[in-house]
């Protein structure tokens, strides 16, 4: 299931400068995450971007979590 969700995200250097986007669109993952952070509901996002599916929002969250899990934290 997790791999299937991540397949909904793509990076391509000619689309949005290589930023991760929802596959088949030009909508960056960061836009979805930012809207969620500001309190926009999943239903509001789906209404604003009718081409999105609920799985796309879940994929954006999973992508962010996986990306952060790879971060190295350096202590001074």
N, CA and C of each residue as an Amber inpcrd file, in Angstrom:
protein
   228
   0.8210000  -1.2080000   0.0000000   0.0000000   0.0000000   0.0000000
   0.8600000   1.2650000   0.0000000   1.9280000   1.2720000   0.8310000
   2.7800000   2.4600000   0.9090000   3.4570000   2.7430000  -0.4190000
   3.9710000   1.6940000  -1.0540000   4.6360000   1.8810000  -2.3440000
   3.6410000   2.3760000  -3.3760000   2.4350000   1.8450000  -3.3330000
   1.4010000   2.2710000  -4.2720000   1.1080000   3.7630000  -4.1090000
   1.0360000   4.2230000  -2.8520000   0.8140000   5.6510000  -2.6140000
   1.9620000   6.4810000  -3.1610000   3.1870000   6.0600000  -2.9000000
   4.3370000   6.8350000  -3.3590000   4.4420000   6.8750000  -4.8810000
   3.8330000   5.9240000  -5.5600000   3.8210000   5.9480000  -7.0210000
   2.9750000   7.0930000  -7.5710000   2.2090000   7.7360000  -6.7220000
   1.3750000   8.8680000  -7.1360000   2.1810000  10.1730000  -7.1800000
   3.4320000  10.1090000  -6.7180000   4.3240000  11.2770000  -6.7020000
   5.4090000  11.0760000  -7.7470000   5.7270000  12.1380000  -8.4760000
   6.8170000  12.0400000  -9.4480000   7.7020000  13.2750000  -9.3770000
   8.9510000  13.0780000  -9.7640000   9.8800000  14.1980000  -9.9280000
  10.4390000  14.1140000 -11.3370000  10.4470000  15.2470000 -11.9970000
  10.9220000  15.3290000 -13.3720000  11.5510000  16.7080000 -13.5280000
  12.7970000  16.7750000 -13.9580000  13.4770000  18.0720000 -14.0360000
  12.7790000  19.1000000 -14.9320000  11.9310000  18.6640000 -15.8400000
  11.2510000  19.6240000 -16.7190000   9.8630000  20.0190000 -16.2010000
   9.4390000  19.4330000 -15.0730000   8.1540000  19.8030000 -14.4700000
   8.4320000  20.4490000 -13.1250000   8.0720000  21.7060000 -12.9880000
   8.2260000  22.4480000 -11.7330000   9.6500000  22.3680000 -11.1880000
  10.6250000  22.4520000 -12.0850000  12.0460000  22.4680000 -11.7220000
  12.4710000  21.2250000 -10.9430000  11.7660000  20.1110000 -11.1600000
  12.1330000  18.8610000 -10.5090000  11.5500000  18.6650000  -9.1250000
  10.7100000  19.6000000  -8.6780000  10.0690000  19.4330000  -7.3730000
   9.1080000  18.2460000  -7.4470000   8.8910000  17.5490000  -6.3410000
   7.9240000  16.4470000  -6.3570000   6.5070000  16.9950000  -6.5720000
   5.7990000  16.3740000  -7.5080000   4.4360000  16.7790000  -7.8420000
   3.5350000  15.5450000  -7.8420000   2.2400000  15.7960000  -7.8310000
   1.2860000  14.7160000  -8.0110000   1.4030000  14.2720000  -9.4650000
   1.6060000  12.9770000  -9.6510000   1.8300000  12.4230000 -10.9900000
   0.7280000  12.8680000 -11.9560000   1.1500000  13.3000000 -13.1410000
   0.2130000  13.7280000 -14.1730000  -0.2820000  15.1450000 -13.9980000
   0.3090000  15.8660000 -13.0410000  -0.1000000  17.2560000 -12.8170000
   1.1470000  18.1160000 -12.6220000   0.9090000  19.3780000 -12.3960000
   1.9950000  20.2930000 -12.0580000   1.8140000  20.8150000 -10.6330000
   1.0460000  20.0670000  -9.8420000   0.7690000  20.4860000  -8.4690000
   1.8330000  19.9250000  -7.5300000   2.6760000  20.8130000  -6.9770000
   3.7310000  20.3540000  -6.0810000   3.1800000  19.8060000  -4.7640000
   3.8510000  18.8050000  -4.2600000   3.5140000  18.2100000  -2.9710000
   3.5100000  19.2930000  -1.8950000   4.4450000  20.2220000  -1.9550000
   4.5570000  21.2520000  -0.9210000   3.2980000  22.1090000  -0.8160000
   2.5890000  22.3170000  -1.9140000   1.3600000  23.1130000  -1.8870000
   0.2930000  22.3900000  -1.0560000   0.1690000  21.0990000  -1.2690000
  -0.8050000  20.3150000  -0.5060000  -0.4610000  20.3530000   0.9820000
   0.8160000  20.1420000   1.2960000   1.2440000  20.1440000   2.6950000
   1.0190000  21.5040000   3.3490000   1.3110000  22.5570000   2.6310000
   1.1390000  23.8990000   3.1770000  -0.3370000  24.1890000   3.4460000
  -1.1920000  23.8080000   2.5250000  -2.6250000  24.0200000   2.7290000
  -3.1170000  23.2600000   3.9520000  -2.6870000  22.0190000   4.1010000
  -3.0780000  21.2430000   5.2800000  -2.5720000  21.9100000   6.5580000
  -1.3430000  22.4150000   6.5220000  -0.7530000  23.0710000   7.6930000
  -1.5360000  24.3180000   8.0980000  -2.1060000  25.0130000   7.1240000
  -2.8850000  26.2210000   7.4050000  -4.3440000  25.9210000   7.7280000
  -4.6800000  24.6370000   7.8150000  -6.0240000  24.2740000   8.2440000
  -7.0350000  24.0360000   7.1410000  -6.5840000  24.0590000   5.8920000
  -7.4940000  23.7490000   4.7900000  -7.8170000  22.2610000   4.8800000
  -9.0840000  21.9240000   4.7840000  -9.4790000  20.5240000   4.9300000
  -9.2110000  19.7450000   3.6480000  -9.1830000  18.4450000   3.8100000
  -8.9990000  17.5620000   2.6580000 -10.0990000  17.8120000   1.6210000
 -11.3310000  17.9420000   2.0850000 -12.4470000  18.1800000   1.1580000
 -12.3000000  19.5080000   0.4160000 -11.8060000  20.5320000   1.1050000
 -11.5960000  21.8320000   0.4570000 -10.5030000  21.7350000  -0.6090000
  -9.4560000  20.9910000  -0.3150000  -8.3770000  20.8000000  -1.2940000
  -8.9070000  20.0600000  -2.5170000  -9.6810000  19.0210000  -2.2870000
 -10.2450000  18.2480000  -3.4030000 -11.1910000  19.0910000  -4.2480000
 -11.8980000  20.0040000  -3.6150000 -12.7960000  20.9000000  -4.3600000
 -11.9960000  21.9090000  -5.1920000 -10.9060000  22.4100000  -4.5990000
 -10.0640000  23.4010000  -5.2920000  -9.3060000  22.7710000  -6.4690000
  -8.9170000  21.5190000  -6.3110000  -8.1750000  20.7980000  -7.3400000
  -8.9590000  19.5340000  -7.7000000  -9.9720000  19.6530000  -8.5450000
 -10.8720000  18.5170000  -8.8160000 -10.1990000  17.2990000  -9.4450000
  -9.0060000  17.4610000  -9.9620000  -8.2950000  16.3180000 -10.5470000
  -7.6320000  15.4440000  -9.4800000  -7.5600000  15.9430000  -8.2470000
  -6.9310000  15.1910000  -7.1630000  -7.8620000  14.1120000  -6.6200000
  -7.2520000  13.0910000  -6.0620000  -7.9560000  12.0300000  -5.3410000
  -7.4740000  12.0740000  -3.8890000  -8.2610000  11.4960000  -2.9880000
  -7.8520000  11.4380000  -1.5850000  -6.4940000  10.7720000  -1.4390000
  -6.2370000   9.7720000  -2.2730000  -4.9600000   9.0580000  -2.2190000
  -3.7880000   9.9780000  -2.5380000  -4.0140000  11.0140000  -3.3630000
  -2.9490000  11.9660000  -3.6850000  -2.5350000  12.7470000  -2.4410000
  -3.5090000  13.1110000  -1.6220000  -3.2030000  13.8460000  -0.3920000
  -2.4520000  12.9370000   0.5720000  -2.8940000  11.7010000   0.6970000
  -2.1860000  10.7380000   1.5420000  -0.7750000  10.5070000   1.0290000
  -0.6270000  10.4550000  -0.2870000   0.6950000  10.2580000  -0.8850000
   1.6120000  11.4320000  -0.5610000   1.0780000  12.6470000  -0.6000000
   1.8790000  13.8270000  -0.2710000   2.3680000  13.7620000   1.1700000
   1.4880000  13.3540000   2.0760000   1.8850000  13.2300000   3.4820000
   2.9280000  12.1440000   3.6800000   2.7350000  11.0180000   3.0300000
   3.6940000   9.9250000   3.1550000   5.0440000  10.3190000   2.5580000
   5.0140000  10.9950000   1.4110000   6.2550000  11.4460000   0.7770000
   7.0270000  12.3670000   1.7270000   6.3160000  13.2940000   2.3620000
   6.9720000  14.2120000   3.2970000   7.5680000  13.4520000   4.4790000
   6.8170000  12.5100000   5.0150000   7.3170000  11.7200000   6.1460000
   8.5590000  10.9340000   5.7550000   8.5250000  10.3100000   4.5930000
   9.6830000   9.5300000   4.1450000  10.8870000  10.4270000   3.9020000
  10.6520000  11.5890000   3.3260000  11.7490000  12.5220000   3.0610000
  12.3810000  12.9820000   4.3670000  11.5530000  13.3080000   5.3460000
  12.0780000  13.7390000   6.6440000  12.8060000  12.6160000   7.3670000
  12.3810000  11.3940000   7.1540000  13.0550000  10.2790000   7.8390000
  14.4830000  10.0930000   7.3360000  14.7910000  10.6490000   6.1870000
  16.1340000  10.5370000   5.6180000  17.0420000  11.7020000   6.0280000
  16.4650000  12.6960000   6.6910000  17.2340000  13.8670000   7.1220000
  18.2350000  13.4790000   8.1950000  19.4040000  14.0440000   8.1090000
  20.4150000  13.8800000   9.1600000  20.3450000  15.0860000  10.0700000
  20.2530000  14.8310000  11.3490000  20.2320000  15.9230000  12.3160000
  21.6300000  16.0260000  12.9200000  22.2090000  17.2010000  12.7780000
  23.5410000  17.4110000  13.3090000  23.4530000  18.2970000  14.5370000
  24.0410000  17.8570000  15.6010000  24.0570000  18.6250000  16.8510000
  25.3620000  19.4180000  16.9340000  25.2560000  20.6370000  17.3510000
  26.4410000  21.4920000  17.4760000  27.1780000  21.2250000  18.7650000
